[in-house]
Amino acid sequence: MKAAIEEYVEREEAYEREKREDMERWQKYQQTGHALPNEAVDAWLSTWGSESELSCPK
């Protein structure tokens, strides 16, 4: 029972942390209007695992 409660608490804390990070990102976007184009992210992801891996778009 203790392990189940600990796992539940860990999952809930992770969920709340992710939700808070999402809200922070959304607020930053609303303030700056800066977003990454889908094409730039797709190009970056397509190089993962290759010798010519691109750095994360900014």
mmCIF file as gemmi writes it, N, C-alpha and C atoms, coordinates in Angstrom:
data_model
loop_
_atom_site.group_PDB
_atom_site.id
_atom_site.type_symbol
_atom_site.label_atom_id
_atom_site.label_alt_id
_atom_site.label_comp_id
_atom_site.label_asym_id
_atom_site.label_entity_id
_atom_site.label_seq_id
_atom_site.pdbx_PDB_ins_code
_atom_site.Cartn_x
_atom_site.Cartn_y
_atom_site.Cartn_z
_atom_site.occupancy
_atom_site.B_iso_or_equiv
_atom_site.pdbx_formal_charge
_atom_site.auth_seq_id
_atom_site.auth_asym_id
_atom_site.pdbx_PDB_model_num
ATOM 1 N N . MET Axp A 1 ? 0.822 -1.188 0 1 0 ? 1 A 1
ATOM 2 C CA . MET Axp A 1 ? 0 0 0 1 0 ? 1 A 1
ATOM 3 C C . MET Axp A 1 ? 0.871 1.259 0 1 0 ? 1 A 1
ATOM 4 N N . LYS Axp A 2 ? 1.925 1.243 0.797 1 0 ? 2 A 1
ATOM 5 C CA . LYS Axp A 2 ? 2.826 2.399 0.875 1 0 ? 2 A 1
ATOM 6 C C . LYS Axp A 2 ? 3.455 2.685 -0.489 1 0 ? 2 A 1
ATOM 7 N N . ALA Axp A 3 ? 3.899 1.644 -1.178 1 0 ? 3 A 1
ATOM 8 C CA . ALA Axp A 3 ? 4.529 1.822 -2.495 1 0 ? 3 A 1
ATOM 9 C C . ALA Axp A 3 ? 3.528 2.4 -3.49 1 0 ? 3 A 1
ATOM 10 N N . ALA Axp A 4 ? 2.294 1.941 -3.431 1 0 ? 4 A 1
ATOM 11 C CA . ALA Axp A 4 ? 1.269 2.45 -4.346 1 0 ? 4 A 1
ATOM 12 C C . ALA Axp A 4 ? 1 3.93 -4.095 1 0 ? 4 A 1
ATOM 13 N N . ILE Axp A 5 ? 0.958 4.31 -2.838 1 0 ? 5 A 1
ATOM 14 C CA . ILE Axp A 5 ? 0.735 5.723 -2.499 1 0 ? 5 A 1
ATOM 15 C C . ILE Axp A 5 ? 1.911 6.568 -2.95 1 0 ? 5 A 1
ATOM 16 N N . GLU Axp A 6 ? 3.129 6.075 -2.737 1 0 ? 6 A 1
ATOM 17 C CA . GLU Axp A 6 ? 4.317 6.821 -3.165 1 0 ? 6 A 1
ATOM 18 C C . GLU Axp A 6 ? 4.335 7.004 -4.678 1 0 ? 6 A 1
ATOM 19 N N . GLU Axp A 7 ? 3.989 5.95 -5.416 1 0 ? 7 A 1
ATOM 20 C CA . GLU Axp A 7 ? 3.942 6.044 -6.877 1 0 ? 7 A 1
ATOM 21 C C . GLU Axp A 7 ? 2.883 7.048 -7.32 1 0 ? 7 A 1
ATOM 22 N N . TYR Axp A 8 ? 1.745 7.021 -6.67 1 0 ? 8 A 1
ATOM 23 C CA . TYR Axp A 8 ? 0.669 7.964 -6.992 1 0 ? 8 A 1
ATOM 24 C C . TYR Axp A 8 ? 1.132 9.402 -6.758 1 0 ? 8 A 1
ATOM 25 N N . VAL Axp A 9 ? 1.749 9.648 -5.612 1 0 ? 9 A 1
ATOM 26 C CA . VAL Axp A 9 ? 2.22 10.991 -5.292 1 0 ? 9 A 1
ATOM 27 C C . VAL Axp A 9 ? 3.267 11.446 -6.305 1 0 ? 9 A 1
ATOM 28 N N . GLU Axp A 10 ? 4.186 10.559 -6.674 1 0 ? 10 A 1
ATOM 29 C CA . GLU Axp A 10 ? 5.214 10.907 -7.663 1 0 ? 10 A 1
ATOM 30 C C . GLU Axp A 10 ? 4.585 11.259 -9.011 1 0 ? 10 A 1
ATOM 31 N N . ARG Axp A 11 ? 3.597 10.466 -9.448 1 0 ? 11 A 1
ATOM 32 C CA . ARG Axp A 11 ? 2.919 10.747 -10.72 1 0 ? 11 A 1
ATOM 33 C C . ARG Axp A 11 ? 2.194 12.084 -10.672 1 0 ? 11 A 1
ATOM 34 N N . GLU Axp A 12 ? 1.512 12.344 -9.58 1 0 ? 12 A 1
ATOM 35 C CA . GLU Axp A 12 ? 0.775 13.601 -9.452 1 0 ? 12 A 1
ATOM 36 C C . GLU Axp A 12 ? 1.713 14.797 -9.413 1 0 ? 12 A 1
ATOM 37 N N . GLU Axp A 13 ? 2.833 14.671 -8.715 1 0 ? 13 A 1
ATOM 38 C CA . GLU Axp A 13 ? 3.814 15.752 -8.669 1 0 ? 13 A 1
ATOM 39 C C . GLU Axp A 13 ? 4.392 16.009 -10.053 1 0 ? 13 A 1
ATOM 40 N N . ALA Axp A 14 ? 4.698 14.944 -10.794 1 0 ? 14 A 1
ATOM 41 C CA . ALA Axp A 14 ? 5.221 15.1 -12.155 1 0 ? 14 A 1
ATOM 42 C C . ALA Axp A 14 ? 4.185 15.771 -13.043 1 0 ? 14 A 1
ATOM 43 N N . TYR Axp A 15 ? 2.924 15.365 -12.908 1 0 ? 15 A 1
ATOM 44 C CA . TYR Axp A 15 ? 1.847 15.971 -13.696 1 0 ? 15 A 1
ATOM 45 C C . TYR Axp A 15 ? 1.717 17.457 -13.389 1 0 ? 15 A 1
ATOM 46 N N . GLU Axp A 16 ? 1.733 17.804 -12.12 1 0 ? 16 A 1
ATOM 47 C CA . GLU Axp A 16 ? 1.617 19.216 -11.737 1 0 ? 16 A 1
ATOM 48 C C . GLU Axp A 16 ? 2.817 20.028 -12.225 1 0 ? 16 A 1
ATOM 49 N N . ARG Axp A 17 ? 4.009 19.437 -12.162 1 0 ? 17 A 1
ATOM 50 C CA . ARG Axp A 17 ? 5.219 20.125 -12.64 1 0 ? 17 A 1
ATOM 51 C C . ARG Axp A 17 ? 5.122 20.374 -14.141 1 0 ? 17 A 1
ATOM 52 N N . GLU Axp A 18 ? 4.682 19.365 -14.899 1 0 ? 18 A 1
ATOM 53 C CA . GLU Axp A 18 ? 4.534 19.525 -16.346 1 0 ? 18 A 1
ATOM 54 C C . GLU Axp A 18 ? 3.466 20.562 -16.684 1 0 ? 18 A 1
ATOM 55 N N . LYS Axp A 19 ? 2.376 20.545 -15.94 1 0 ? 19 A 1
ATOM 56 C CA . LYS Axp A 19 ? 1.304 21.514 -16.17 1 0 ? 19 A 1
ATOM 57 C C . LYS Axp A 19 ? 1.808 22.936 -15.904 1 0 ? 19 A 1
ATOM 58 N N . ARG Axp A 20 ? 2.586 23.111 -14.839 1 0 ? 20 A 1
ATOM 59 C CA . ARG Axp A 20 ? 3.152 24.424 -14.516 1 0 ? 20 A 1
ATOM 60 C C . ARG Axp A 20 ? 4.12 24.882 -15.619 1 0 ? 20 A 1
ATOM 61 N N . GLU Axp A 21 ? 4.961 23.962 -16.105 1 0 ? 21 A 1
ATOM 62 C CA . GLU Axp A 21 ? 5.894 24.304 -17.181 1 0 ? 21 A 1
ATOM 63 C C . GLU Axp A 21 ? 5.137 24.687 -18.452 1 0 ? 21 A 1
ATOM 64 N N . ASP Axp A 22 ? 4.075 23.967 -18.76 1 0 ? 22 A 1
ATOM 65 C CA . ASP Axp A 22 ? 3.257 24.299 -19.928 1 0 ? 22 A 1
ATOM 66 C C . ASP Axp A 22 ? 2.662 25.694 -19.802 1 0 ? 22 A 1
ATOM 67 N N . MET Axp A 23 ? 2.157 26.032 -18.63 1 0 ? 23 A 1
ATOM 68 C CA . MET Axp A 23 ? 1.575 27.361 -18.411 1 0 ? 23 A 1
ATOM 69 C C . MET Axp A 23 ? 2.644 28.45 -18.543 1 0 ? 23 A 1
ATOM 70 N N . GLU Axp A 24 ? 3.833 28.18 -18.04 1 0 ? 24 A 1
ATOM 71 C CA . GLU Axp A 24 ? 4.926 29.145 -18.171 1 0 ? 24 A 1
ATOM 72 C C . GLU Axp A 24 ? 5.278 29.357 -19.637 1 0 ? 24 A 1
ATOM 73 N N . ARG Axp A 25 ? 5.327 28.267 -20.407 1 0 ? 25 A 1
ATOM 74 C CA . ARG Axp A 25 ? 5.614 28.386 -21.842 1 0 ? 25 A 1
ATOM 75 C C . ARG Axp A 25 ? 4.519 29.174 -22.562 1 0 ? 25 A 1
ATOM 76 N N . TRP Axp A 26 ? 3.274 28.894 -22.217 1 0 ? 26 A 1
ATOM 77 C CA . TRP Axp A 26 ? 2.153 29.588 -22.833 1 0 ? 26 A 1
ATOM 78 C C . TRP Axp A 26 ? 2.205 31.078 -22.511 1 0 ? 26 A 1
ATOM 79 N N . GLN Axp A 27 ? 2.487 31.425 -21.274 1 0 ? 27 A 1
ATOM 80 C CA . GLN Axp A 27 ? 2.58 32.837 -20.891 1 0 ? 27 A 1
ATOM 81 C C . GLN Axp A 27 ? 3.736 33.524 -21.612 1 0 ? 27 A 1
ATOM 82 N N . LYS Axp A 28 ? 4.862 32.823 -21.744 1 0 ? 28 A 1
ATOM 83 C CA . LYS Axp A 28 ? 5.995 33.401 -22.468 1 0 ? 28 A 1
ATOM 84 C C . LYS Axp A 28 ? 5.625 33.646 -23.928 1 0 ? 28 A 1
ATOM 85 N N . TYR Axp A 29 ? 4.928 32.679 -24.54 1 0 ? 29 A 1
ATOM 86 C CA . TYR Axp A 29 ? 4.496 32.854 -25.922 1 0 ? 29 A 1
ATOM 87 C C . TYR Axp A 29 ? 3.55 34.041 -26.044 1 0 ? 29 A 1
ATOM 88 N N . GLN Axp A 30 ? 2.615 34.18 -25.121 1 0 ? 30 A 1
ATOM 89 C CA . GLN Axp A 30 ? 1.678 35.295 -25.169 1 0 ? 30 A 1
ATOM 90 C C . GLN Axp A 30 ? 2.405 36.632 -25.044 1 0 ? 30 A 1
ATOM 91 N N . GLN Axp A 31 ? 3.474 36.681 -24.269 1 0 ? 31 A 1
ATOM 92 C CA . GLN Axp A 31 ? 4.23 37.922 -24.087 1 0 ? 31 A 1
ATOM 93 C C . GLN Axp A 31 ? 5.114 38.238 -25.284 1 0 ? 31 A 1
ATOM 94 N N . THR Axp A 32 ? 5.743 37.216 -25.862 1 0 ? 32 A 1
ATOM 95 C CA . THR Axp A 32 ? 6.738 37.452 -26.905 1 0 ? 32 A 1
ATOM 96 C C . THR Axp A 32 ? 6.245 37.147 -28.314 1 0 ? 32 A 1
ATOM 97 N N . GLY Axp A 33 ? 5.29 36.228 -28.434 1 0 ? 33 A 1
ATOM 98 C CA . GLY Axp A 33 ? 4.84 35.799 -29.743 1 0 ? 33 A 1
ATOM 99 C C . GLY Axp A 33 ? 5.836 34.88 -30.434 1 0 ? 33 A 1
ATOM 100 N N . HIS Axp A 34 ? 6.906 34.525 -29.722 1 0 ? 34 A 1
ATOM 101 C CA . HIS Axp A 34 ? 7.945 33.677 -30.311 1 0 ? 34 A 1
ATOM 102 C C . HIS Axp A 34 ? 7.537 32.213 -30.232 1 0 ? 34 A 1
ATOM 103 N N . ALA Axp A 35 ? 7.589 31.543 -31.363 1 0 ? 35 A 1
ATOM 104 C CA . ALA Axp A 35 ? 7.308 30.105 -31.429 1 0 ? 35 A 1
ATOM 105 C C . ALA Axp A 35 ? 8.203 29.499 -32.493 1 0 ? 35 A 1
ATOM 106 N N . LEU Axp A 36 ? 8.436 28.214 -32.394 1 0 ? 36 A 1
ATOM 107 C CA . LEU Axp A 36 ? 9.241 27.519 -33.39 1 0 ? 36 A 1
ATOM 108 C C . LEU Axp A 36 ? 8.335 26.991 -34.486 1 0 ? 36 A 1
ATOM 109 N N . PRO Axp A 37 ? 8.695 27.247 -35.737 1 0 ? 37 A 1
ATOM 110 C CA . PRO Axp A 37 ? 7.904 26.686 -36.827 1 0 ? 37 A 1
ATOM 111 C C . PRO Axp A 37 ? 8.002 25.168 -36.839 1 0 ? 37 A 1
ATOM 112 N N . ASN Axp A 38 ? 6.921 24.512 -37.176 1 0 ? 38 A 1
ATOM 113 C CA . ASN Axp A 38 ? 6.884 23.059 -37.225 1 0 ? 38 A 1
ATOM 114 C C . ASN Axp A 38 ? 7.947 22.504 -38.168 1 0 ? 38 A 1
ATOM 115 N N . GLU Axp A 39 ? 8.19 23.194 -39.254 1 0 ? 39 A 1
ATOM 116 C CA . GLU Axp A 39 ? 9.184 22.722 -40.228 1 0 ? 39 A 1
ATOM 117 C C . GLU Axp A 39 ? 10.574 22.667 -39.606 1 0 ? 39 A 1
ATOM 118 N N . ALA Axp A 40 ? 10.904 23.671 -38.782 1 0 ? 40 A 1
ATOM 119 C CA . ALA Axp A 40 ? 12.224 23.694 -38.146 1 0 ? 40 A 1
ATOM 120 C C . ALA Axp A 40 ? 12.371 22.539 -37.157 1 0 ? 40 A 1
ATOM 121 N N . VAL Axp A 41 ? 11.326 22.262 -36.415 1 0 ? 41 A 1
ATOM 122 C CA . VAL Axp A 41 ? 11.359 21.158 -35.465 1 0 ? 41 A 1
ATOM 123 C C . VAL Axp A 41 ? 11.436 19.828 -36.215 1 0 ? 41 A 1
ATOM 124 N N . ASP Axp A 42 ? 10.653 19.664 -37.272 1 0 ? 42 A 1
ATOM 125 C CA . ASP Axp A 42 ? 10.704 18.432 -38.068 1 0 ? 42 A 1
ATOM 126 C C . ASP Axp A 42 ? 12.098 18.206 -38.647 1 0 ? 42 A 1
ATOM 127 N N . ALA Axp A 43 ? 12.71 19.262 -39.164 1 0 ? 43 A 1
ATOM 128 C CA . ALA Axp A 43 ? 14.055 19.133 -39.737 1 0 ? 43 A 1
ATOM 129 C C . ALA Axp A 43 ? 15.047 18.706 -38.664 1 0 ? 43 A 1
ATOM 130 N N . TRP Axp A 44 ? 14.931 19.28 -37.494 1 0 ? 44 A 1
ATOM 131 C CA . TRP Axp A 44 ? 15.815 18.939 -36.384 1 0 ? 44 A 1
ATOM 132 C C . TRP Axp A 44 ? 15.619 17.478 -35.967 1 0 ? 44 A 1
ATOM 133 N N . LEU Axp A 45 ? 14.352 17.081 -35.77 1 0 ? 45 A 1
ATOM 134 C CA . LEU Axp A 45 ? 14.069 15.713 -35.332 1 0 ? 45 A 1
ATOM 135 C C . LEU Axp A 45 ? 14.505 14.676 -36.359 1 0 ? 45 A 1
ATOM 136 N N . SER Axp A 46 ? 14.435 15.022 -37.63 1 0 ? 46 A 1
ATOM 137 C CA . SER Axp A 46 ? 14.813 14.051 -38.663 1 0 ? 46 A 1
ATOM 138 C C . SER Axp A 46 ? 16.307 13.741 -38.642 1 0 ? 46 A 1
ATOM 139 N N . THR Axp A 47 ? 17.103 14.56 -37.976 1 0 ? 47 A 1
ATOM 140 C CA . THR Axp A 47 ? 18.543 14.312 -37.912 1 0 ? 47 A 1
ATOM 141 C C . THR Axp A 47 ? 18.957 13.566 -36.644 1 0 ? 47 A 1
ATOM 142 N N . TRP Axp A 48 ? 18.038 13.333 -35.738 1 0 ? 48 A 1
ATOM 143 C CA . TRP Axp A 48 ? 18.377 12.619 -34.496 1 0 ? 48 A 1
ATOM 144 C C . TRP Axp A 48 ? 18.943 11.25 -34.813 1 0 ? 48 A 1
ATOM 145 N N . GLY Axp A 49 ? 20.018 10.902 -34.145 1 0 ? 49 A 1
ATOM 146 C CA . GLY Axp A 49 ? 20.624 9.591 -34.324 1 0 ? 49 A 1
ATOM 147 C C . GLY Axp A 49 ? 21.574 9.496 -35.506 1 0 ? 49 A 1
ATOM 148 N N . SER Axp A 50 ? 21.695 10.586 -36.243 1 0 ? 50 A 1
ATOM 149 C CA . SER Axp A 50 ? 22.622 10.571 -37.385 1 0 ? 50 A 1
ATOM 150 C C . SER Axp A 50 ? 23.924 11.269 -36.989 1 0 ? 50 A 1
ATOM 151 N N . GLU Axp A 51 ? 24.916 11.108 -37.823 1 0 ? 51 A 1
ATOM 152 C CA . GLU Axp A 51 ? 26.196 11.765 -37.563 1 0 ? 51 A 1
ATOM 153 C C . GLU Axp A 51 ? 26.131 13.262 -37.787 1 0 ? 51 A 1
ATOM 154 N N . SER Axp A 52 ? 25.112 13.719 -38.539 1 0 ? 52 A 1
ATOM 155 C CA . SER Axp A 52 ? 24.972 15.146 -38.826 1 0 ? 52 A 1
ATOM 156 C C . SER Axp A 52 ? 23.801 15.74 -38.052 1 0 ? 52 A 1
ATOM 157 N N . GLU Axp A 53 ? 23.65 15.33 -36.794 1 0 ? 53 A 1
ATOM 158 C CA . GLU Axp A 53 ? 22.542 15.804 -35.968 1 0 ? 53 A 1
ATOM 159 C C . GLU Axp A 53 ? 22.624 17.319 -35.777 1 0 ? 53 A 1
ATOM 160 N N . LEU Axp A 54 ? 21.5 17.976 -36.042 1 0 ? 54 A 1
ATOM 161 C CA . LEU Axp A 54 ? 21.412 19.42 -35.888 1 0 ? 54 A 1
ATOM 162 C C . LEU Axp A 54 ? 21.198 19.777 -34.426 1 0 ? 54 A 1
ATOM 163 N N . SER Axp A 55 ? 21.546 21.016 -34.054 1 0 ? 55 A 1
ATOM 164 C CA . SER Axp A 55 ? 21.246 21.482 -32.708 1 0 ? 55 A 1
ATOM 165 C C . SER Axp A 55 ? 19.791 21.932 -32.657 1 0 ? 55 A 1
ATOM 166 N N . CYS Axp A 56 ? 19.285 22.005 -31.467 1 0 ? 56 A 1
ATOM 167 C CA . CYS Axp A 56 ? 17.88 22.382 -31.259 1 0 ? 56 A 1
ATOM 168 C C . CYS Axp A 56 ? 17.611 23.765 -31.836 1 0 ? 56 A 1
ATOM 169 N N . PRO Axp A 57 ? 16.547 23.91 -32.613 1 0 ? 57 A 1
ATOM 170 C CA . PRO Axp A 57 ? 16.212 25.235 -33.159 1 0 ? 57 A 1
ATOM 171 C C . PRO Axp A 57 ? 15.824 26.193 -32.031 1 0 ? 57 A 1
ATOM 172 N N . LYS Axp A 58 ? 16.12 27.462 -32.249 1 0 ? 58 A 1
ATOM 173 C CA . LYS Axp A 58 ? 15.807 28.471 -31.218 1 0 ? 58 A 1
ATOM 174 C C . LYS Axp A 58 ? 14.898 29.529 -31.746 1 0 ? 58 A 1
